Amino acid sequence: MALKIIDTCINCDACIAECPNDAIAEGDTIYTIDAERCTECVGHFDEPQCIGVCPVECIVKDPAHAESPDQLQAKFQRLQAA
């Protein structure tokens, strides 16, 4: 399941540098996560790095983009091959 940033984001910039897939970008009012690039850090780390550094806990699982661990691993492999 990809992650998403909710409207409690304070635009602190902490998450951008932590994302190994470059899935996080500045949005109009808050940061956004590209579901096509988010693997929840599968293939890189044991846990999502952005969640660990977020001071306001505004990064949550996105039920609109449900994916199994195998699907996240396959996405990681596609991103690495590109």
C-alpha positions in Angstrom: 0.0 0.0 0.0 1.4 3.3 -0.9 1.6 6.1 1.6 0.0 9.5 1.6 0.5 12.8 3.4 -2.5 14.3 5.0 -3.4 17.9 5.6 -1.7 18.2 9.0 1.6 18.4 7.1 3.7 21.4 8.2 6.0 21.3 5.1 9.1 20.8 7.3 11.1 19.1 4.5 12.2 16.2 6.7 10.6 13.5 4.5 11.9 14.5 1.1 15.5 13.5 1.6 14.6 10.2 3.3 12.6 8.8 0.4 14.9 6.4 -1.6 12.4 6.3 -4.5 12.0 10.1 -4.9 8.3 9.6 -4.4 7.8 12.7 -2.3 7.4 16.2 -3.8 6.1 19.6 -2.9 2.4 20.0 -3.6 0.4 23.2 -3.8 -0.1 23.3 0.0 1.5 20.2 1.4 3.9 17.6 0.3 2.6 14.7 -1.8 3.6 11.1 -2.4 3.5 9.6 -5.8 1.8 6.2 -5.4 3.5 4.9 -8.5 6.9 5.4 -6.9 6.1 4.7 -3.2 7.2 1.2 -2.1 6.9 1.9 1.7 10.7 1.6 1.5 10.4 -2.2 0.6 13.7 -3.2 -1.0 15.6 -0.4 0.8 14.7 -0.5 4.5 12.6 -2.5 6.9 10.2 0.5 7.6 9.1 3.6 5.7 11.8 6.2 6.4 9.4 9.2 5.9 7.2 8.1 8.7 10.2 7.8 11.1 11.3 11.4 10.5 7.8 13.1 10.4 7.4 15.3 13.4 3.6 15.6 13.1 2.8 12.0 12.1 1.0 13.1 8.9 2.1 10.2 6.7 -0.4 7.3 6.6 -1.2 4.3 4.5 -3.3 5.2 1.5 -6.3 2.7 1.2 -6.8 3.9 -2.4 -3.5 2.3 -3.3 -3.6 -1.1 -1.5 -0.7 -3.3 -2.4 0.7 -6.6 -0.9 4.3 -6.9 0.2 4.9 -8.9 -3.0 3.5 -6.1 -5.1 5.6 -3.5 -3.3 8.7 -5.7 -3.9 7.8 -6.0 -7.6 7.4 -2.2 -7.8 10.8 -1.7 -6.2 12.3 -4.0 -8.8 10.7 -2.1 -11.6 11.9 1.2 -10.3 15.4 -0.2 -9.9 15.4 -1.5 -13.5 14.3 1.9 -14.9 
